[in-house]
Amino acid sequence: MESALTARDRVGVQDFVLLENFTSEAAFIENLRKRFKENLIYTYIGSVLVSVNPYKELEIYTKQNMERYRGVSFYEVSPHLYAIADNSYRSLRTERKDQCILISGESGAGKTEATKKILQYYAVTCPASQQVETVKDRLLQSNPVLEAFGNAKTLRNDNSSRFGKYMDVQFDYRGAPVGGHILNYLLEKSRVVHQNHGERNFHIFYQLLEGGEEDLLRRLGLEKNPQQYHYLVKGHCARVSSINDKNEWKIMRRALSVISFNDSEDLLSIVASVLHLGNVQFAADEQGNAQVTTENQIKYLARLLAVDGSVLRDALIHKKIIAKGEELVSPLNLEQAAYARDALAKAIYGRTFSWLVNKVNKSLAYKASDPLTTVLGLLDIYGFEVFQHNSFEQFCINYCNEKLQQLFIELTLKSEQEEYESEGIAWEPVQYFNNKIICDLVEEKFKGIISILDEECLRPGDATDMTFLEKLEETVKNHPHFLTHKLADQKTRKSLGREEFRLSHYAGDVTYSVAGFLDKNNDLLFRNLKETMCNSENPIINQCFDRTELTDKKRPETAATQFKNSLSKLMEILMSKEPSYIRCMKPNDAKQADRFDEVLIRHQVKYLGLMENLRVRRAGFAYRRKYEVFLQRYKSLCPETWPTWDGRPYDGVAVLVKHLGYKPEEYKMGRTKIFIRFPKTLFATEDALEVRKQSLGEALTLAVDFCLKSTKMQATWRGFYRRKKFLTMKRSGMRDTEREMFPQQLPQFIKGFIYRNHPRCPENEYFLDYIRFSFLMNLKRNLPKNVLDKSWPTPPPSLCEASQLLRRLCMQNMVWTYCKRISPEWKQQLEQKVIASEIFKGKKDNYPQSVPRLFINTRLGEFLEKVQQEFYIVLSL
């Protein structure tokens, strides 16, 4: 921020906490707009980064830019993704504390791209070795694989992540990435069998058809035309001009080879089997029972899934039930058979995706058991979603965002309060919307929406989506954040359907349709279909469908409960780490560059909780910096601190602010930082600094002019003096120094120079003796002053060996002299410092700065006593 405070009038402020009118949403959005128009897509709220998707390539992600942010203080350079990445990395290295970066925002805001850029930053800037390079490649190449199987084109984004992803990157004691692990959340399996108009299925299906080789497609029984497959045409946009499926296919195949994937043929067989399943058709017989009419598809499925074709056909049109130990098989009607087919397709794809994530994790796993490793997590998870039609998936996604918002506010408040307390400054309580009330509405035991949904899914009798809605109305009818058609007043009732309920989230009201809630929550697969898959000889399918499921009497957890439990574990993971935040926003829905839609931005500012975060950050003081940093920047404004301040930084800042005329209510002095309450105080100081720079610049110009003139005068005088000396020498035939040293031997000296490279002979012996004499005299005048002085005159070739012996003797003499002056106490400190150097050299960032400091006995403590048993140091020569 310090690097461009003076540019605030043209491009707004780089940190929203410096907004004068920080409570105004309009001022907040105007600052965003001003910066967006200048292609400044990053802005801070304290340590939180707000990122606006530019929908165009910007030259801000080069290696040169990476180096610019590497190891630099957070506020010294302008806001950037790399600043967050580097700050987290340095905290991980220096404090040995696990870190996490939480990336949030709605679909199309740039979350996935931000994750990629951060991984690329670490791949370029972290220490490397051959093993580390392999891990870096696998970390980077896991993205194209997971995107192919987990991302899809939606109305809002051509590459929307349809699953939540949390990635841990493991670093060794040197700060090199040595491993990783990925957790995935709630894959949108319903997309496999249905897509809204204008949307597509998962990328992998189109990539396979478009990029797959003819021989491969023939083996899989596929045609290149996606229009031939029912699961790919529901959205009516199988081909998209902005997506190059053929090129993405090549990238994905190359990525599979990098992560050591040897089962690609089996994996692609499963992808093809899902397409063939979608083309399985049914017709009703005389009794109304479903019969398969597409035998060709069954043959392909039997081969691709490595199962018995007749068994699979029967499983698709019959339902097996075990009641009181007796096995009953009943035929399915057309609707039930279509449900069974789609449930099988979703189960196969969903389990294969989980298997694929586990496969990636195995390739990323760190084999060594090193206790000194630390972890940096990256959370790329779906943002708050509000569509025209919101179903079970949107309910889970928005519940996830409620939990993340709750965590975000709690941790932000906590970190602010801790900073104030550590600095000895009174904390002023902040009023904010606590969305725990909404989280409880969704997840509370027995009375929450998920508990009621599970109860309705598990109870005997005819449970339907509507009975679930009725049960909701009975149980939570008095909750202020819940509303249905039945509970609404006359005016609101018009906007609510009879199959809908509305939740008032922290980000606004969302209306959900209960249609499909029970089926999606049950996520059941008929027993005979599960048995068929368990008998598969396809190695991947065999691992995805565990035979123990067939004998397990316990009913599996519902989808909502699984998601709630996994979300609870994610919160524990995030709470155990030091968090950093990136809030991604999209400027328009049309994915156009340079277009800023204020209505859309205002909606995102609200649901990302940015104004609340700003209020928390501005609860007391807009600006805080360490005394050293503040003094270094503004010391030129006070005669007593300029050009250097010899005392404590605290005292220097106290003198400086007194000279600047700060009023007591404008600032506070903490233990290590100065806190400035109002942005106008900082801006006035910044303006004064700008004036000072200009005056210093004028003085510097005058000084340079004077120096130039002085240099010209000196050059004139030297020229005159040299010319006069040259004429004198010319008249005498040689220099005075030469006349003193060898008045009669000049011709012999010249002859010796000519024969200098020959073996010693009468022609060159005088020259060689003179060269030796000159070296020894020069050495006498320029001997090293102490053991740290490594300078030594370059010897002539004939004296190289003698020079080495003399240098060794000189060093021994200096060491002996030094050792004689060492007291017993100082010797003990030196021995301990040698031990510490052996332990820490090259293993901590500030090693060079810590070496010159006096060693303190207590620094190693008990650890030193253990280490001293293994090291024996003798200082003697």
N, C-alpha and C positions, 0 to 999 in steps of 0.2 A: 504494500500500500504506500509506503514512504516514497517509492520510486516515481510515483505519478500523482501525488496529492494536488500538485499545482495545476493539473489538467482537468480539475473537477468541473469547471464551467463548461467545457466543451463536451466531455464524455461522462458527466455525472460523477458520483463517488464510487470508488472501488469497493467500499464496505458500507452496507446499508446502515450500520450503526452510526455512521457519520451524517445521516440525513437529519436536517434540522427538524423537519416535521415527520418524525419517525412513526407516529400513530396513524398517519394518513395512507390509506391504501392507494390513493391516486398518485401521491408522491412516490411511493414505492414502484408502481408500474411505470411512471414516467421516467424514473431513473433506469429501469430495465430497458425501456424503449430507446432512450438516448444512447445507451451503450450498444444495444443490438444494431442500431443503424450504423455504428462505426465498426461493426464486426467484432466488438468486444463481448463475447458470449459468456464470459465468466465474471461473477461478482460474489463477494463474500458477505455473509452475515456473521461477523466474528470469524470463527474457524470453520463455519459451514459454507460450502461452495454451492452457489446457484448457477446452473448451466442451462443455456437456451440453445436448442438444436438449430443450427444455421441452415440446414438442408443444402449445404454446398461445401466444397473442399476449402479449407483454410490452411495456410502455410504456417501452422503453429505447432505441428507435431513432428518436426524434424529432429535428427540427432543433435543438431546444434542447440535447439531449444531444450532438449533433454539435459544437455550439459549445463545450460544456463540455470536450470532449477536444481541441479544436483548439489546437495550439501549447502544450500543457501538458506539463510534465515527466512522463515515463512512470509514475513511482510516486506522483505527487501525487494521482491520482484512482484510484477502484476499478477492478479488472480489467475490460476490455471489448475487444471487437473493434475499436472505434474507436481505442483506445490503440495497438494494434499497427499499424493503418492509418496513424495520424498519426505514429508514431515512424518508420516506414519512409519516409513521405513527407518528413519533416523531414531525415532522414539523406540522402535523395536530393537535397534542395535545398541543404543546407549543405555536404555533403562531395562533391557531384557524383559520387556513386558509384551504379551500378546496384543496384537492390534486387530481392528476390523474397520473396513470402509463400507458404509451402508449407502447403496445407490438406489434411489427411489424416484418414482415419476410415472406418469401414465404411458400407455402404449404409444410408441413413436417419439418419445421425448429424448431418446439417445442413451438409455441405460446400458444396453448391450455393447454399444460402441465405446462407452466410457470404460467398461470392464476390459475390453480389448486394449484400449490405449494404456491403461494402468499396467496390464500384464506386459505390454511391449516396452514400457518404461523400465520395468524391473529387468526384463530380458537384456536391455542395452546397458543399463547402468550398474547392475550388480556384478560382484566378482565372478570370474568364469574359470572353468576347467573343462576337460573333455566330458566328464560325467555330468557336470552342471549344465553344459550346453545341451546335452541330451534331455535333461529334465526341462530346461527352458523351452526346447522345441515341443516337447509333449504337452506342456502347459498351454502353449500358444495354439497347438494343433488340436487340442481337445475342443476348442470353440467351433470350428467348422463342422465337426462330427455331431456335437450336441445341437447345433443350430439346424442342421439338416433334418434331424429326427424330432426336434422339439420346438422348432419355430415354424411360423406360417404367415401368409399374407392375410391381413385383416383390413377392414375399411380404413383404419387409422395408421397402419404401418405395414410396409412390405416385408419386414423381417421381425415380426412380433414374437417374443418369447412366450410360448404357451405353457410354460412351467416356471416355477421358481427355482433359482440356483444360488446355492451358497458354496463358495470355493475357499478352502484353506490352502495357503501356500506356505510350505515349511522352509525355514532358513536355518543354516548351520551357524556356528559361532563366528564365521568370517562374514556372515551376511549374504552368503550365496544360496539361491533357491535349490533345495535338494529333494523336494517332494511336494505332493499335494493331495487333496482329497475333496470330493464334490458330494454335496447333498442336494437331492432334487425334491421339489414339492409340487404336488397336485398337477400332474400333466393333464391337460384338457383333452381327455380321451374321447369325449363326445364329438370332437372335430373329425375323428376318423370316419364316422358314419354320416355326419351332417355338417354343412357349412351354410352360414347366412349368405344372402345374395351379395356378390362382390367380394367374397372371401374364398380362400383356397384351403385345401387339406395341407398336411405337413409337407415341407419342401422335398423330402426324400422321394416321394412318389413321382413327382414331376421330373426331378433330377434323373432318376433311374430311366424313365421313359425317353427323356430327351437326350441324355448323354450316354446311356448304356450301349455297349457294342452290340452289333447284330447277333453275334453268336451267343452272347449272354442273354439277350432278350428271347432268343429262340429257345434256349434251355429253360427259361422261366415261363415260357408260354405267353409272352406279352407282346403287344403291338406298340408302336411309337405314339399312336394317337391317344391322348388322354380322354378324349370324348367317348371312348369305348368302355370306360369304367364308371359305374354308377357312383362310387364313392368320391370321384373327382369332378363331377359335373353339378353337384348340388348348388354351388355358388355361382355358376355360369361365368367363370373367368379362369379357365384352366391355363391359359397362356397370358402372361403379363409382359408388356414391352419393357418395363423397368427391371425385370428379373431375367438374368441369363442363366437358365437352368443347366445348360450344357457346360458352361464354364464352372459353375458351382459344383457340378458333379466331379469334374477333374480335381478341384480343390479338396473335395470331401474324400475322394479315393486316395489322394496323396497323404492327407491327414491320417487316414486309417493305417497306412503303412508306417508313418512316423510313430504312432502310439503302439506299434508292434501288434497289430491286429491280423490274425491269421485265419479268422473264421468268416471272411467277407462273403463267401459263396453261400454259407448257411444263413447268414444275416439277410442277404438279399433275397433268398428263397422265402424267408418269412415276410419281407416287405411285399413281394409278389403275391404271396398267399392271401394277404389282406385285400389286395385288389381283386383277386379271383373270388374271394368270399362275398364281396359286394355285388358280384355278378351272378351269384346263386339266386335262382328264382323259384317260386313255389306256385302250385295250383291246387285248388280244393278238389277232393274226390267226392263221391256221392254222399258220404257221411259228413262232409264239411271239414275233413282232416287234411292237413297240408301234405303235399307230395313234391319232391324235388323234380323240376322240369329241365334242369341244365346239367346233364350227366357229364358233359365235357369239363365243366368247372370242377366237379367232384374228382375227376381223374387228376387234374392238375394239382388240386389241393392235397390229394393223397400222396402224390410224389413229392411236392414241395415241403409238406409238413411231416413226411415219412410216417404216415398213419395208414390204417386199413380203410379203403374207400367206402366199403359197405357199412362199416361201423360208424364212420363219420356221417354218412347220409342218414342213417337211422337216428343218430344223436341230434341232428339238426331238426328232425320232425317229431321226436318223442321226448318226453320228460320222465326222468326216473326219480322216484320218491321212495325213501326207506322209512316205513312206519312200523313201530314195535317189532323191529328186526325183520320185517317182511318187505321185500322189494316189489314195488309197483311201477309199471310203465304205462304212461297214458299218452295218446297222440296229441299233437298240437294243432290248433287251427292256423289259418294264414297269418293272423296278427301275431300270435305267439311264436310261430316259426321265424318270422322276420325279426322279432325281438331277440330270439335265441341266436340267430345269425349275427346280428349287430353286436350283441353282448360278447360273442366269441371273438369277433374282429377287434373290439375294444380291449378285451382281456389279452389277446395275443400281442397287440401293439404296445399296450401299457406295460406289460411285464417284460417285453423285449427291451423297451426303453430303460427300465430299471436295471436290467441285466447289462445293457450297454454302458450305463453310468458306472456300474461295478467293475466292468472290464477296463474302463478308462482309469478308475481309481487304482487298479492293480498295476497298471503301467506307470502311474505317478507315485506309487508307494515308496517311501524312504526305507531302505532295507536296514541300515545301521541303527543301532539303539543308542543314540547320542542324547544324553540328558540336557545338553546345552542348546538344543534346537528351540526356536521360537516360531510362532505362527502368525501370519497375517491373513485375515479373512476378507473375502469380497462377496457382498450380498447384492445380487442382481435379481430383484423380485418384482412381480407384477404390480403396477400402480392401481390406484383407485379407478374403478370402471363404472360408468353410467351409460347404458345403452337404451335404445327405445324398448328393447325387450331384454330384461335381466332375469337370469335363471340361477340354478344352483351354483354354477361356477362363479358367477359374479358375487353371489352371497359369500362364498368362501374367500374370494380375493379381497373383498371389501372388509371382511372380518380380519383378515391378515393385516391390512393397512391400518385398521383401528389399533391392533396390538402394536404395530411398529410406531404409530404416532404416539401412543401411550409411553412406549419405551423412549422415544426421541425426546419428548418433553421432560420426562423424569430425569434422564441422563443429562440433558442440557441444564435443567434447574440444579441438579446435583453438582455438576462440574462448576457452574457459576458460583454456587454457594460455597463450595470447597475452596475456590480461588479467593473469594472475599475473606473467608475465615483464615486461610493460611497467610494472607497479607495483613490480617488484623484490622479489617475494615467492616463496619456494621452492615449486615445484609438486610435489605428492605424486601419484605414479602411481595410476590408478584401474583396478581390475579390472572388466572388462565382457565380455559375450559378443560376440565378433567374428563376425558372420554372413558374412564373406567366404568361409568354407568352404562355405556353402550356395550363394552366388552362383556360386562356381567349379563346383560340382556341376552347375548348370544351364547355364552359359555357356562353360565351358572348351572350347578348340579340341580337336577330335578325340575327347575323352573325356567332354565334357559332354552332358547330356540333349538339348539342342537340336541339337548336332552329330550325335548318333546318330539323332535323329528325321529330320533332313535327309538323312542317308545312306540311311536306309531308304526315304524318299520318292523318292529319285533312282535307286536301284539297279535294274537290270533284274531281271525275274523276278516271282514272286508275293509281293510284299511286303504284309503285312497288319498290323493293329494288334497281333496276338499275336506276330508275328515281331519287331516293334519292342520289345515287352516282353521277349522272350527275349534280344535283343541288349543291352538295358539290364542284364539280370541277369548277362550275361557280363562286361560292361565295368565296371560300378560296384558289383559285388556286395559288395565289402569296405568300401564307404563307410559311415561310422557314421550318416549321416542318410538312408539309402535302405533300403527294405525292400519285399519282395514276398511273395506267398503261398509261393512256392518257398523263399525264403531265411529265412522266419520260423521260430521255434520252434513247438512243438506248441500252446502256449497262445495265442500271438499269431495263429497261422494261422487260427483260427476267425473273427477279425474282418476278414480280408482275402480278397477274392474272387480267382479265378484270373486275372481280367482287370484287376487293380488293382495299383498301386504306392503306397507311402506315403513322403512326405517329411517329415522333422522340421524344420519351419521355426522361426525365432526365436520365432514366436507360437504354436507348438504343432504337433501332427501333423495332416497333411491327407492323406486317401486319394483318389487320382485313378483314374478309370476310363479305360483307353486306348481305349475304343470311340470311333471318330470322329477320333482324333488325326491319322491320316495324311491323311484327306480334308480336314480343316480346315486342316492345315498346308500341303497342296498348293494349296488354294484355286484349283483349275484350272477353266477354262471351256473347253468343247470348241471347237475351231478354227472350225467352221462357224457356231456361235452368235456367236463374236467377229466373224467376217466380216459377219454379218447386222447386228450393232449398228454396226459401222464404216460401213456404207452407209446408216445412218439419216439422215433429213432433219430430225429434231428437233435443234435447235441445241445443247441441253444434252447429249443422248446422243452427238452427234457430237464434242463436246469431251471427254466422259468416256472414249470408246473411240478411242484413237489408232491410226491405220492403220499406224504404224511397228511396232506390236506384231506385225503379220502377217508382216513381213519380217525381224524380229529373230530371229536363230537362237539367241541366248542364252536359256537357260531362266530365267524370272523367279525372283527370290528367293522362298523359302517365307515363309509368314505369320510363323512364329516368328523367322526370321532378320531379316525386316523390322522386327519389333517390337524385337528385341534391338538392332539398329543405331539405331533411332529413340530407344530408351531410353538408349543410350550418348551420343547427341547431347544429350538432355535433361539428363543428368548434367553434361555439359560446360557447358551453359547455366547450370545452377544453381550450379555451382562458381565461375563467373565473377562471380556477384553476391553481395551481402550478404544472407544469409537471415534470415527471421523465420518462426516456426512457429505454426500453429494446429492443435491435435489435437482433433478432434470425436468425441464419444461419444454413444451413444443409451442412455437409461435403461431402456428395455424394448422388447420386440419387438412389443407390441400397439399401439404409437403412442398411448399414453394419457398424459395430463397427470398430474403429481404421483405417478407410480408409479416406484419405484426398485428395479430388480432387481439385487441384489448379485452374483449369479452371472454375469450378462451383463456387468456393469461390470468385474468381476475379469478376465474374459476379454479385454476391450478394453484394460484397463490393461496386461495382459501383452503383447498383440500390437502395441500402440502404443509399447512400450518406455518407458513413463512412469517406472517405478521405476529403470531404468538411467539415464535422463536425470536423475532426482533425485539418484542417487548421484554422478553426474559433477558436478552443480552443488554438491553438499555435500561434495565431496572435501576441501575445506579449510575454507571460511568460509561461514556461512549468509547473511550480510548484508554488503553493501558499498555505500557511498555516497560521493559526492564530499564533500570537507571542507566546502565552502560550504553544501551541503544539510544535512549532519549538524549543523553549527554553528547554522544558522538554526533548526532544529527544537528542539534541546535546549539552546540557550544560556541559557535562563532557569533552568536547574538549577544554575548556578555563579555566585556573586557577581562573579567576575572577568570573566566573559563577558557578563553581563547589565547593562544592556540592549543595549549595543553592544560589539563587539570591534574595536579599531583596527588590530591587527597582521595578520600573515598568517593565513589560515584554518587552515593546518597547526598553527601555534603555538596558536591558539585551541582546536582540537580536543584537542591534547595537554594543555592546562590543564584542559579540561572532563573528559576521561576520568580524569585523575589525581584530580580532585575527586570524581568518581563512584566511585572505588575499583576501577576495572578492574584485574584481575590480568594479568600479562604474557602468560600462555597464552590469555587470552580474546580478544585482539585483536592486529592488526598495523597499522602505519602504512605505507601505500604512498606512491607519489610524488604521487598526486592524490586517493587515496581512503583511507578507514578500512575495515578488514576486521574484522568481528566473528565469532568462531568459533561461538558457541553461541546459539541462540534465547533461552535463559533470560536471558542477559546483556541482550539487546535488550529483552525483556519487562519486566525489572526497571527498565530506564531508562524505558520507556514508562509503567510504573506510577508512577514518580517524577514524570514529566511530568504525569500526570493529577492527582496530588495538588497539584502546583504550580499547575496551572490553577485548581483549586478555591480555593486560598488567594488567588491573584491575583484570582479572581472576587469573593471576599468583600471584598478591599481595594478593588476597583473599585466595588463597591456602596456602601461607606462614602464613597468619594470623590465618587460621584455624588450621594449624599444631602447631603453637605456643600456641593457646588456648587449644588444646588437651593436649599438654605437660604440660601446666600450670595447667589444670584441674587434671591431673594425680598426679602432685606434691601436689596440695591442698588435693586431696583425701587421699594421703599417710599421710600427716600431721594430717588431721582430724581423721584418723583412730588411729594414735598413741595417740593423745590427748584424744579421747573417751575411749580408752582402759585403759589409766592411770587413768582417772576420775572414770571409772567403778570399778577398783581395790580399789581405795580409798573409794568409797561408800560401797563396799562389806565389807571392814574392819570395817567401822563405823556402818554398819547396816542400814543407811538411808542417804538421801541427806541433805546437810546443810540447804537448804531452808525449808525442812520439819521440821528439828530440831528447826529452828527459829520460825516457825508458830505454831507448836503443838508438842513439844518435848515428852509429856507424852501420847498423844492421838492417836498414830498410830494404836494400836489394835482397839480402838473405831471407828476410821475412816474406817478401813477395814470392820468392822462389819456393819457400817452404809451403806457402798456401797452394801453389800450383801442384806440389807433390804430396798434398795432405792425405790423400787416400791410398798412397803407396805404403809398403812396409817401411819401418824406421830406417833412415839412411842419412848420409851427410847433408843432402839437399833439404830434408824436412825436419831434422832433429831440433833446430832452434824454434821453429814454428810450433811443434808439438809440445816442447817444454814450456813455451810461453802460454799456450792454451791451458795446460795443466795449472800453471802458476795463476792464471786469471781465474780459473774455476775455484781454486782453493781460497784465493783472496775474497772472491765473491761469496763463497760459502761462509767464510769467517764473519763477513758483515751481515749475513742474512740467515743465521741459524734460527731454528724454531724457538719460540719463547716459552712454550709449555707443551704438555703432552697432547693437547687438543689441536695444536697447530700442525697441520699435515703438509705445509709447504716445504719444498726442497728444490734447490736449483737443479736444472737439467744438466747432467754431466756430459762431457765429450765422450765419444765411443771408447777411447782408451782408458777412461776412468770409471766405467760403469760398475765394475766389480768393487773397486775401492769405494765408490760412492755408496753402494749398498752397505758395506761394512761400516763406513763412517756413520751412516744414517742409523744403523742398529745400535752402535756405540752411543750415539747422541741420545737416542730414545731411552736406552738403559740408564744412562746418566741422569736424565730428567726424571725418570720413574723413581730411581733410587733417591734422588733429592726430594721428590714429592713425598715418598713413603716415609722418609725420616721425619717429616713435619706432621704426619698424621697422628692424632691422638687416639687412644683406644676406643673412645665413644664414637668418633667419626669413622673409624675403621669398621665398627659394627654396623653403622648405618649404611656404609658402602656395600658391605656384604649383603645386607638385606635388599638394597637397591638392585644389585646384580640378580638376586633371586627373582625379584618382581619383574625385572626386565625380561628374564627367560620366560616367565609366565605370560606376560601381557604384550610382548613385542609383536606388532602386526595384528593384534586381536581386539584392539579397541580404537575408536575413531580419534580420540584426543590424545593418543600416545605421545606424539611429538611435543605437545604442549605441556604434558605432565612430567617429561624427563628432566627439565631444568629445575623443577621444584624440589625443595628439601624433602628428604624422605622422613615420614613420621612412623614411629615404632608401631603405633596401634593400627596402622592401615590394613595390615594383613591379619592381625588378630590370631585366633586359634588356627586359621588356615595356614599361616606362615609356619607355625610350629610343626605341622604335619609335613609341609613341603621341605623344611630344612633337614628333615631326616633323609630325604632323597637327594639333596644337593650338598656338595662339599666344595667350598670356594677357597682357593688359596691365592692371595695377591703377592706374588713374588716374581722377580726376574733375576 
